[in-house]
């Protein structure tokens, strides 16, 4: 994978409103937060892979979960399981009319 290809930027742009964006670097989320802000996506919740543990999302309703392409390349079997379980918490936004 070549850095700077724009994949992460495109994923951030395409993410549902108020989605959770899972960043692969556990130590520092600042780059991802700065990038999201630069792209006008301050509505996103930027989290590390640790967020996939059920205690972080088990009582939440989510609008979406986006895995940064590098996150998906680093996930183990347990994290994939948790990711699929977290997806069951995604609810479509309520529309009136």
FENRALIN-V387049 format. One record per backbone hydrogen bond with DSSP energy under -1.0 kcal/mol. CO is the residue of the C=O (numbers start at 0). NH is the residue of the N-H. E is the energy in kcal/mol with one decimal. If there is no record, write none. Layout:
CO:NH:E, CO:NH:E
//
This chain:
5:9:-2.4, 6:10:-2.4, 7:11:-2.5, 8:12:-2.5, 9:13:-2.4, 15:18:-1.6, 18:44:-2.6, 19:65:-3.2, 20:46:-2.6, 21:67:-2.5, 28:32:-2.5, 29:33:-2.9, 30:34:-2.6, 31:35:-2.6, 32:36:-2.4, 33:37:-2.6, 34:38:-1.9, 35:40:-3.4, 36:39:-1.7, 40:43:-1.5, 44:20:-3.0, 46:22:-3.6, 47:50:-1.9, 48:51:-1.9, 49:52:-1.8, 52:55:-2.4, 53:56:-1.1, 53:57:-2.6, 56:59:-2.2, 61:90:-3.0, 63:19:-2.7, 65:21:-3.2, 67:70:-1.2, 67:71:-1.8, 70:73:-1.5, 75:79:-2.2, 76:80:-2.2, 77:81:-2.6, 78:82:-2.5, 79:83:-2.4, 80:84:-2.2, 81:85:-2.9, 82:86:-1.8, 84:87:-1.2, 85:88:-2.0, 86:89:-1.5, 88:61:-2.6
//
